[in-house]
């Protein structure tokens, strides 16, 4: 089976050193072969172009076109697999239609009959740049229907990355500047900024491919649980890793695990919660015995991509397996149904003042708490960012409730748009979930960032309260629903799992 990598369009007259052409890893394409289907191997033998790369050259890519011009898809995007059966297109990994519901289109919006699939076209040409550097030479803007990432946008994205440690970092703007590739750009930049690629001798091509596959496996049709959310959590995790207590104690392996866990913590999220999977007898619920169903799936999906791309293949087997296990421990900690369990343990450590960051297990626990904070830090962001996230997550909840009503299922807590409003959901969430967690985090790390987060939290809560005239009347209902979400007994889940088995 041949494997074709998708590479960017580069100037065709770029000189190619002779020693590069003789390297291993050369890939040839025939001008008559299709990059998006299954080219005939006999056609591939007719060399019309050559591509060679080597990780020791900082993944420099050299392209020489000897015949017709070949247009590649997005830079380091998902690889095109050459299949033996022409035209065979398997179902998207991790997508499972259930009860007539296709998770791939669960949150998609209907398009008009005559509309152009702009997003599909943009993804096709993502990261491709015009060969002419000036807009004046490219003609008027109306002649360019695609908003392709050009030098100006690239420069703005780089300027934003210089302030990636700011709590006011606008991930929505950054995602637009990177043409929807914020997770790849941001995570790769942080890995390089911490020196992890060089320290662990990671192959930059493999790391890039891994990050692109991770981004592709997020369902961007989801209003909230998508790649932008993962990028936002990764940026928040970076802010926490820079806090004095953590920066002085964490090892390079801890930082690597923290960033990877943040980037993959919601990988392949279907846009519905665990109760939905359980009540519909979804096979994932049966597989993981109704316990941390989504989190287990996120972890296993991340491990699958790590092994597929062979990011850690050069490390000893014991080390790579250890990384996978610790990655799972971090991702599983984001299960909201175990919120009180982790919070109580955290509070006990702080009360007894027995946290020793020189201890590996204590450092790992702090990483778990940092990831939990990063995962639900949206209410602690500035209002203009926090409000957008609140609307997105509530939209996803309400859409699930509509699906449950349509199929005559019990509506999950916080998912009934007729019984809840955005403000009531957010006030309850801030009061019973976010405030307790970030109050304890401020006890652990009493820094300017912690006070800033608590300040934003208070202002945002006041803003939502002003929009909810009957906040007092709905507070008890919100508390009961949130209690059902955050205090689900593990014994109950285990008993349900044993009945299924």
C-alpha positions in Angstrom: 0.0 0.0 0.0 1.4 3.3 -1.1 1.2 6.4 1.2 1.0 9.9 -0.3 1.6 12.9 1.9 -0.1 16.2 1.2 2.4 19.0 0.9 2.2 22.7 0.2 2.5 24.6 -3.0 6.0 26.1 -3.3 7.7 28.1 -6.0 8.4 25.8 -8.9 11.8 27.2 -9.6 13.2 26.5 -6.2 16.7 24.9 -6.6 16.9 21.3 -5.2 20.4 20.3 -3.9 21.6 17.1 -5.6 22.2 15.4 -2.3 18.6 15.8 -1.3 17.3 14.0 -4.4 19.3 10.9 -3.4 17.9 10.7 0.2 15.5 8.1 1.4 11.8 9.0 1.6 11.5 10.3 -2.0 7.9 10.1 -3.3 6.9 10.4 -6.9 3.7 11.4 -8.5 2.5 11.0 -12.1 0.8 14.1 -13.6 -2.1 11.8 -14.7 -2.6 10.3 -11.2 -5.2 11.7 -8.9 -4.1 12.7 -5.4 -7.6 12.3 -4.1 -8.4 8.8 -5.4 -6.5 5.7 -6.0 -3.8 6.2 -8.6 -2.6 3.2 -10.6 0.8 2.0 -9.2 2.0 1.6 -12.8 1.4 5.3 -13.3 3.3 6.2 -10.2 6.3 4.5 -11.7 6.5 7.2 -14.4 8.4 9.9 -12.5 7.1 13.3 -13.3 8.1 15.0 -10.0 10.1 14.3 -6.9 9.6 15.1 -3.2 12.2 14.5 -0.5 12.4 15.5 3.1 14.5 14.6 6.1 13.9 15.4 9.7 17.5 16.5 10.2 16.8 19.4 7.9 14.1 20.9 10.2 11.6 19.3 7.9 12.6 21.4 4.9 10.7 20.4 1.8 12.0 20.5 -1.7 9.7 20.2 -4.6 10.7 20.1 -8.3 8.1 19.9 -10.9 9.4 18.3 -14.1 6.1 18.1 -15.9 2.7 19.5 -15.2 1.9 21.5 -12.1 0.6 19.4 -9.2 -1.6 21.1 -6.7 -1.4 19.6 -3.2 -3.9 19.9 -0.5 -3.3 21.6 2.8 0.1 21.7 4.5 0.7 18.5 6.4 -3.1 17.8 6.3 -4.5 14.3 6.6 -2.6 11.9 4.4 -4.2 10.5 1.3 -4.3 6.8 1.5 -4.1 4.9 -1.7 -6.7 2.1 -1.6 -6.9 -1.0 -3.6 -10.6 -0.4 -4.2 -11.1 2.7 -6.3 -13.8 5.0 -5.0 -14.1 3.2 -1.6 -14.6 5.9 1.1 -14.8 4.5 4.7 -16.9 6.1 7.3 -15.2 8.8 9.3 -13.3 7.4 12.2 -15.3 7.5 15.4 -18.6 8.5 13.8 -21.4 6.2 14.7 -25.0 6.8 13.5 -27.4 5.8 16.2 -31.1 5.9 16.3 -31.0 7.3 12.9 -28.6 10.0 14.2 -25.4 10.6 12.4 -22.9 12.3 14.8 -21.1 13.7 11.8 -24.1 15.9 10.9 -25.7 16.2 14.4 -24.9 19.9 14.8 -24.6 20.8 11.1 -26.8 23.5 9.7 -28.8 23.0 6.5 -27.4 24.8 3.5 -29.4 26.3 0.7 -29.6 24.4 -2.6 -27.5 26.9 -4.5 -24.9 27.6 -1.8 -21.3 26.8 -2.4 -19.5 24.5 0.2 -17.1 27.3 1.1 -15.7 25.5 4.1 -14.9 22.4 2.1 -13.1 24.5 -0.5 -11.2 26.4 2.2 -10.1 23.2 3.8 -8.9 21.9 0.4 -6.8 24.9 -0.2 -5.9 25.5 3.5 -2.3 26.8 4.0 -1.7 27.2 0.2 -0.4 30.6 -0.6 -0.4 32.6 -3.8 3.0 32.5 -5.4 3.0 36.2 -6.0 3.8 38.1 -2.8 1.8 41.2 -3.4 -2.0 41.7 -3.5 -1.4 44.3 -6.3 -0.1 41.5 -8.5 -3.0 39.2 -7.5 -5.7 41.5 -8.8 -8.7 43.0 -7.1 -10.1 41.2 -4.0 -13.3 40.2 -5.7 -11.4 38.0 -8.1 -10.1 35.9 -5.2 -13.1 33.9 -3.8 -11.1 32.0 -1.3 -9.7 33.6 1.8 -6.4 31.8 1.6 -3.8 32.3 4.3 -1.3 34.7 2.9 1.8 36.4 4.2 -0.1 39.2 5.9 -2.4 36.8 7.8 0.6 34.6 8.7 2.4 37.6 10.1 -0.6 38.5 12.3 -0.8 34.9 13.6 2.8 35.0 14.5 2.3 38.2 16.4 -0.5 36.6 18.4 1.7 33.6 19.2 4.2 36.0 20.8 1.5 36.7 23.4 0.3 33.2 23.7 0.8 33.3 27.5 -1.7 36.2 27.9 -5.0 35.3 29.6 -6.8 37.6 27.2 -5.6 35.5 24.2 -8.4 35.6 21.6 -8.5 32.0 20.3 -11.4 32.9 17.9 -9.4 35.5 16.2 -6.3 33.3 16.1 -8.4 30.5 14.5 -9.6 32.9 11.8 -6.0 34.0 11.1 -4.8 30.5 10.8 -7.7 29.5 8.5 -9.2 27.1 11.0 -5.9 25.5 12.0 -5.5 27.0 15.5 -4.9 23.7 17.3 -2.1 22.7 15.0 -0.4 26.0 15.0 -0.7 26.7 18.7 0.2 23.3 20.0 3.2 22.9 17.6 4.4 26.4 18.7 4.2 25.5 22.3 6.0 22.2 21.9 8.8 24.0 20.1 8.8 26.9 22.6 9.3 24.6 25.5 12.1 22.8 23.6 10.3 19.5 23.8 10.8 18.6 20.2 14.5 18.8 20.5 14.7 17.4 24.0 12.7 14.2 23.2 14.2 14.1 19.6 10.8 14.1 18.1 10.5 13.9 14.3 8.8 17.2 13.3 7.1 15.7 10.3 5.5 13.0 12.6 4.5 15.6 15.2 2.9 17.8 12.5 1.0 14.9 11.1 -0.2 13.8 14.5 -1.5 17.3 15.3 -3.3 17.5 12.0 -4.9 14.2 12.5 -5.9 15.3 16.0 -7.5 18.5 14.6 -9.2 16.5 11.9 -10.7 14.1 14.4 -12.5 16.9 16.2 -16.0 17.4 14.9 -16.0 21.0 13.9 -19.8 20.8 13.3 -20.1 20.8 17.1 -20.8 24.3 18.4 -18.6 23.8 21.5 -16.7 20.5 21.6 -14.5 21.2 18.6 -10.8 21.9 17.7 -11.1 25.5 18.7 -12.1 24.4 22.2 -9.1 22.1 22.3 -6.9 24.9 21.2 -8.4 27.2 23.9 -7.8 24.6 26.6 -4.2 24.1 25.4 -3.6 27.8 25.6 -5.0 27.9 29.2 -2.9 24.9 30.1 0.2 26.8 28.9 -0.8 29.7 31.2 -1.0 27.4 34.2 2.3 25.7 33.4 4.0 29.1 33.6 2.7 29.7 37.1 5.7 29.9 39.6 4.9 26.8 41.6 4.5 24.6 38.5 7.3 26.2 36.4 9.8 25.5 39.2 8.7 21.9 39.8 7.4 20.3 36.6 9.7 18.2 34.5 9.9 18.3 30.7 7.9 15.1 30.6 5.2 16.6 32.8 4.9 19.6 30.4 4.8 17.3 27.4 2.0 15.3 28.9 0.1 18.4 30.0 0.1 19.9 26.5 -0.8 16.6 24.7 -3.6 15.9 27.2 -5.0 19.4 26.7 -4.9 19.1 22.9 -6.6 15.6 22.9 -8.8 15.8 26.0 -12.1 15.9 23.9 -10.8 14.1 20.8 -13.6 12.7 18.5 -16.3 14.1 20.8 -19.7 13.3 19.3 -21.4 16.5 20.5 -23.6 14.6 23.0 -22.9 13.7 26.7 -22.5 10.5 28.5 -26.1 10.1 29.7 -27.2 10.3 26.0 -24.8 7.4 25.1 -26.0 5.3 28.0 -29.7 5.8 27.5 -29.4 4.9 23.8 -27.3 1.8 24.6 -24.5 3.1 22.5 -21.7 0.5 22.0 -19.2 2.9 23.6 -21.2 2.9 26.8 -21.2 -0.9 26.8 -17.5 -1.0 26.0 -16.5 1.2 28.9 -19.3 -0.1 31.2 -21.0 3.3 31.5 -18.0 4.7 33.3 -16.2 7.8 31.9 -17.4 6.7 28.5 -16.4 9.8 26.5 -13.1 10.3 28.4 -12.0 6.7 27.8 -12.9 7.2 24.1 -10.9 10.5 23.9 -7.9 8.8 25.5 -8.0 5.6 23.3 -8.4 7.8 20.3 -5.3 9.9 21.2 -3.3 6.7 21.8 -4.4 5.4 18.5 -3.1 8.5 16.7 0.2 8.5 18.6 0.8 4.9 17.5 -0.4 5.5 13.9 2.0 8.4 13.5 4.8 6.8 15.5 5.6 10.0 17.3 7.2 8.0 20.2 8.4 5.0 18.2 12.0 5.9 18.8 11.6 5.7 22.6 11.9 2.5 24.6 8.6 0.6 24.7 8.3 1.1 28.5 8.7 4.8 28.1 6.1 5.1 25.4 3.6 2.9 27.3 4.2 5.0 30.4 3.4 8.2 28.4 0.2 6.6 27.2 -0.9 5.6 30.6 -0.2 9.0 32.2 -2.0 10.7 29.3 -5.0 8.6 30.0 -4.9 9.5 33.7 -5.0 13.2 32.8 -7.8 12.9 30.3 -9.9 10.7 32.6 -9.7 13.4 35.2 -11.8 15.7 33.1 -14.9 13.6 33.7 -17.4 16.1 35.2 -19.2 13.3 37.1 -16.0 12.9 39.2 -15.7 16.6 39.9 -16.4 16.4 43.6 -14.0 13.5 44.0 -11.0 15.4 42.7 -12.1 18.7 44.4 -12.4 17.0 47.8 -9.0 15.4 47.4 -7.5 18.8 46.3 -9.1 20.6 49.3 -7.8 17.9 51.7 -4.2 18.3 50.4 -4.4 22.1 50.8 -5.9 21.8 54.3 -3.2 19.5 55.4 -0.5 21.3 53.4 1.1 18.1 52.4 1.5 18.7 48.6 5.1 18.0 47.7 5.8 18.8 44.0 9.1 16.9 44.3 6.9 13.8 44.4 6.0 12.5 41.0 2.5 11.4 42.0 1.8 14.9 43.5 3.0 16.6 40.4 0.7 14.4 38.3 -2.2 15.2 40.5 -1.6 19.0 40.1 -1.5 18.4 36.3 -4.9 16.7 36.6 -6.3 19.7 38.5 -4.7 22.2 36.0 -6.3 20.3 33.1 -9.6 20.3 34.9 -9.3 24.1 35.4 -8.3 24.6 31.8 -11.2 22.6 30.6 -13.9 24.7 32.3 -12.0 28.1 32.4 -14.4 29.8 30.0 -16.3 31.6 32.7 -13.0 33.0 33.9 -12.1 34.6 30.6 -12.9 38.2 29.7 -16.6 38.8 29.0 -16.3 39.1 25.2 -14.7 35.7 25.1 -16.6 34.0 27.9 -20.0 35.0 26.4 -19.2 33.4 23.1 -18.2 30.1 24.8 -21.3 30.2 27.0 -23.6 30.6 23.9 -21.8 27.8 22.1 -21.9 25.2 24.9 -25.6 26.0 25.6 -26.4 25.7 21.9 -24.9 22.2 22.0 -26.8 21.2 25.1 -30.1 22.5 23.7 -29.6 20.8 20.4 -29.0 17.5 22.2 -32.3 18.1 24.1 -34.1 18.6 20.8 -32.8 15.3 19.6 -33.9 13.5 22.8 -37.3 15.0 22.5 -37.5 14.0 18.8 -36.8 10.4 19.7 -39.0 10.4 22.9 -36.0 10.0 25.3 -35.7 11.6 28.7 -34.1 15.0 28.3 -30.7 15.3 29.9 -30.1 17.9 32.6 -29.5 21.4 31.3 -30.5 20.3 27.8 -34.1 21.4 27.7 -34.4 24.8 26.0 -37.9 25.3 27.3 -37.0 24.9 30.9 -33.6 26.6 30.8 -32.0 29.8 29.5 -28.4 30.5 28.7 -28.1 32.8 31.7 -29.7 30.3 34.1 -27.4 27.5 32.9 -24.3 29.7 33.2 -25.2 31.0 36.7 -25.7 27.5 38.0 -22.5 26.2 36.4 -20.4 29.1 37.7 -21.9 28.8 41.2 -21.7 25.0 41.8 -18.9 23.9 39.5 -16.5 26.7 38.5 -16.3 28.8 41.7 -15.4 26.0 44.1 -12.7 24.6 41.8 -11.0 28.0 41.1 -11.3 29.1 44.7 -9.2 26.0 45.7 -6.8 26.6 42.7 -6.3 30.2 44.0 -5.4 28.7 47.4 -2.8 26.5 45.8 -1.4 29.2 43.4 -2.2 32.6 44.8 -0.9 34.6 41.9 -2.0 37.5 39.7 -3.5 35.1 37.2 -5.6 33.4 39.8 -7.0 36.7 41.0 -7.6 37.8 37.4 -9.6 34.6 36.8 -11.7 35.0 39.9 -12.3 38.7 39.0 -13.6 37.8 35.6 -15.7 35.0 37.1 -17.4 37.4 39.4 -18.0 40.0 36.7 -19.3 37.4 34.2 -21.6 36.0 36.8 -23.0 39.4 37.5 -23.5 40.0 33.8 -25.5 36.8 33.4 -27.5 37.6 36.6 -28.5 40.9 35.1 -30.0 39.0 32.1 -31.9 36.6 34.3 -34.8 38.5 36.1 -35.9 35.3 37.9 -32.5 34.0 38.9 -33.6 33.3 42.4 -36.6 31.2 41.3 -34.5 29.1 38.9 -31.5 28.7 41.2 -32.8 25.6 43.1 -33.7 23.9 39.8 -30.2 24.7 38.4 -28.6 23.4 41.6 -30.5 20.1 41.4 -29.6 19.5 37.8 -26.0 20.4 38.2 -25.9 18.0 41.3 -27.1 15.2 39.0 -24.3 16.0 36.6 -21.4 16.4 39.0 -22.3 13.9 41.7 -23.2 10.8 39.8 -22.1 8.0 42.0 -19.5 5.8 40.5 -21.0 2.8 42.1 -24.2 3.4 40.1 -22.3 3.5 36.9 -20.4 0.4 37.8 -23.6 -1.4 38.6 -25.2 -0.4 35.3 -22.0 -1.7 33.6 -22.2 -5.0 35.4 -25.8 -5.5 34.4 -24.9 -4.8 30.7 -22.0 -7.4 30.9 
